[in-house]
Amino acid sequence: MNAETRIERVTIYSDRARIERVARLHIPPGRHVIAIPDLPVLADENSVRASVRGAKLLSLDVKRSRYLEPPSANAHELEKKIEDLTDQISLIDRSIAVEQERSAHFEKLGGETLAIARGIASGRMEISKHTELESSIAEEKKASTNRIIQLSKQKRQTVRELAKADLEYKNAGNAVSRERIECSLEVESEGKEVEMQISYIVGSASWLPRYDFRLGSKLLMQYLGAIRQKTGEAWQNVELSLSTAPASDQIAPVEFSTWFLHEYVPPPPRPAAAPGMIGAPPMQASARAADAPFEQEEVDALLYAGMEDSTSVSSGASITYTLTSRFDIPGNGEEKKVPVTVQEFARELEYVTAPANGEQAFRRVRFTNDSAYLLLGGPGFVYYDQDFVGNTSIEETPPGQKRELYLGIESRIRVKRELKLRETDKKLLGDTKRIRFRYQIDLENHLPEEAVIILREQIPASTHASIKVKLETQESKPELPLPGILEWKFTLPAGAKREVSYDYVVEHPQNMTILGLH
């Protein structure tokens, strides 16, 4: 007895999927073997499991078999079609050759102007007859050319039909080796309706996280799952679950073996070369004595003897997202995006600018993942209101963890940086040369609300005791998160402007040439 099953539920992992198929049928009382044929060939037959409601499951048998698909019945028809098309191409080639000869004849006839001129001069041909002959030759040449064009089109079409028929013949005229997996269940029924569930793991399926971020009064995040599967069968109207469980074949820690340490015995000095010899005598090709010293490579090998190489597997929390809707997922590898959740986060919005690298301000959002969802690391699209801004990415963010995102350029924060001064002191302090630099940064806020600005600048840092760099500024002192990096943080009201300027002085010996100063 065969049972027709349908895919009810699919759980997708990073590199595989778990398929659950169901079937409902009425089985007469007694023992019966229920066959479920043609499971996907990519299924792992060792992962097939079954459960039965309404009857007792006695055994489960899974086997993979090969069979030959016989040649198609129309192989002989295709063979005759190929012969006919080949004959048609030969006839077309001969017709084209005839027309080319006719065209060449008329071309030669039209070029005999000397003979025609002599005929007119001797009175054997009238001018009107000559004009009529020229017209007739031109019409015949045009007609012949048109016939060649039509025959060429016909040949191209026939060649395409021949190629198609030849491919069909190759596919239909040979037996094709196929694989299939068949599942057989032996059940004992009491005559009730039986529900069977078959589950198995299949490869060529995966999902990856994708995000849409929209910046408004809050940070709106749409969490998407990008699914691809190439299992050879479409998943129609199925329940979907997306799992963050890591894919790993290692389920137990690597066991240690004994780690040996050995005393290193330095090799004795090489014997001096005998008079008349160049270099030391050659080593004899015999087994080394037990007390012979080790070479360094052998020492290293012994030191690490028994230490097995292991791969570190990082696994975070495993969460399965069960989606509330049903979906159709094509089986040809085409990507299908499905919604996982939509979340709103309270956010802190700042504008970060480093005008030495570009006179732009970038939106930076800080937020806390106060949802119940683990946000896997992945790419995202950024929208400001309804406008697409650009691409971003997010690192893996468990619930409760803080994260920051850059969300594109804010053109309404204007930034301008200008070198105001570069001068060398005329007076030397001893043998020391002093060069002063002054930069000015102008910022304007054209947003309808105040903006928190993070301004970053850079001054040189010295790697030599005789080279000194001194920061001199009338502004509030900047923070120094790293050597040579200056950072100011301030609030700029709506419509306001602010000027930030700073000086720095580089001192070095007069006779020293320094690199990197510009």
Secondary structure, 3 states (H helix, E strand, C coil): CECCCEEEEEEECCCCEEEEEEEEEECCCEEEEEEEEEECCCECHHHCEEEEECEEEEEEEEEEEEEEECCCCCHHHHHHHHHHHHHHHHHHHHHHHHHHHHHHHHHHHHCCHHHHHHHHHHCCCCHHHHHHHHHHHHHHHHHHHHHHHHHHHHHHHHHHHHHHHHHHHHHHCCCEEEEEEEEEEEEEECCCEEEEEEEEEECCEEEEEEEEEEECCCEEEEEEEEEEECCCCCEEEEEEEEECCCCCCCCCCCCCCCCCCCCCCCCCCCCCCCCCCCCCCCCCCCCCCCCCCCCHHHHHHHHCCCCCCCCCCCCCCCCEEEEEEEEEECCCCCCEEEEEEEEEECEEEEEEECCCCCCCEEEEEEEECCCCCCECCEEEEEEECCEEEEEEEECCECCCCEEEEEEEECCCEEEEEEEEEEEECCCCECCEEEEEEEEEEEEEECCCCCEEEEEEEECCCCCCCCCEEEEECCCCCCECCCCCEEEEEEEECCCCEEEEEEEEEEEEECCCCCCCCC
